[in-house]
Amino acid sequence: MTPEQLKTKIKGLHPETHVEVTDLTGTQDHYQVLVVSPVFQGKLMVEQHKMIMGILKSEIDSEEVHALSMKTYTPEQYKKTNPPLGKE
């Protein structure tokens, strides 16, 4: 799975979802993702992560995605402690 494919799949959460994908090893199976989405509103971090894991279930089960590190935020949470997001 390419970084762009991963990004596209996660962006399916909501049209205003911001996704940044980093291939940690260059092997296209170890990724770090930053996901900022309004669908996370009112959800605990573990619930947010489960949403992402659910989207990628088949890729994780097949080990197409072998390792995934996540940072998830609502837009309001992200704005409090991070620099402005880049344009998609």
C-alpha positions in Angstrom: 0.0 0.0 0.0 1.5 3.3 -1.0 1.3 6.4 1.3 -1.1 8.0 -1.1 -3.4 5.0 -1.0 -3.3 4.9 2.8 -4.1 8.7 2.9 -7.0 8.3 0.5 -8.5 5.4 2.5 -8.3 7.3 5.8 -9.7 10.5 4.2 -12.9 8.6 3.6 -13.8 9.3 7.2 -15.1 12.8 6.4 -14.5 15.4 3.6 -12.8 17.7 6.1 -10.4 15.1 7.4 -6.7 16.1 7.2 -4.2 13.2 6.8 -0.4 13.1 6.8 1.3 9.8 6.1 5.0 9.1 6.7 6.6 5.9 5.4 8.9 5.1 8.3 11.1 2.5 6.6 10.7 3.0 2.9 9.1 -0.4 2.6 5.5 0.8 2.3 4.4 -1.3 5.3 5.5 0.7 8.3 3.7 4.0 8.6 3.1 6.9 10.9 -0.2 8.9 10.4 -1.5 12.2 11.6 -5.3 12.4 11.3 -7.3 15.5 12.2 -11.0 15.0 11.7 -14.3 16.4 13.0 -15.6 12.8 13.3 -13.4 12.4 16.4 -15.5 14.9 18.3 -16.6 13.4 21.7 -14.6 10.3 21.2 -11.8 9.0 23.4 -8.3 8.6 21.8 -8.7 4.8 21.9 -12.1 5.1 20.1 -10.4 7.4 17.5 -7.6 4.8 16.9 -10.1 2.0 16.6 -11.9 3.9 13.9 -8.6 4.1 11.9 -7.8 0.5 12.6 -11.3 -0.5 11.4 -10.8 1.4 8.1 -7.5 -0.5 7.6 -8.5 -3.9 8.9 -8.0 -5.9 5.7 -4.6 -4.3 5.1 -3.5 -4.9 8.7 -4.8 -8.5 8.7 -3.0 -9.2 5.4 0.2 -7.4 6.8 0.1 -5.1 3.8 0.4 -2.6 6.6 2.7 -4.2 9.2 3.1 -1.3 11.6 1.0 1.8 12.2 1.7 4.6 14.6 -1.1 7.1 14.9 -1.7 10.6 16.2 -5.4 11.6 16.1 -7.1 14.9 17.0 -10.3 16.8 16.5 -9.6 20.1 14.8 -10.0 21.9 18.1 -7.6 19.6 19.9 -5.0 20.0 17.2 -5.2 23.8 17.1 -4.5 24.1 20.8 -1.0 22.6 20.7 0.2 22.4 17.1 1.1 24.7 14.2 -1.4 25.3 11.4 -2.1 22.4 9.1 -0.8 22.6 5.5 -3.1 22.7 2.5 -4.2 19.3 1.1 
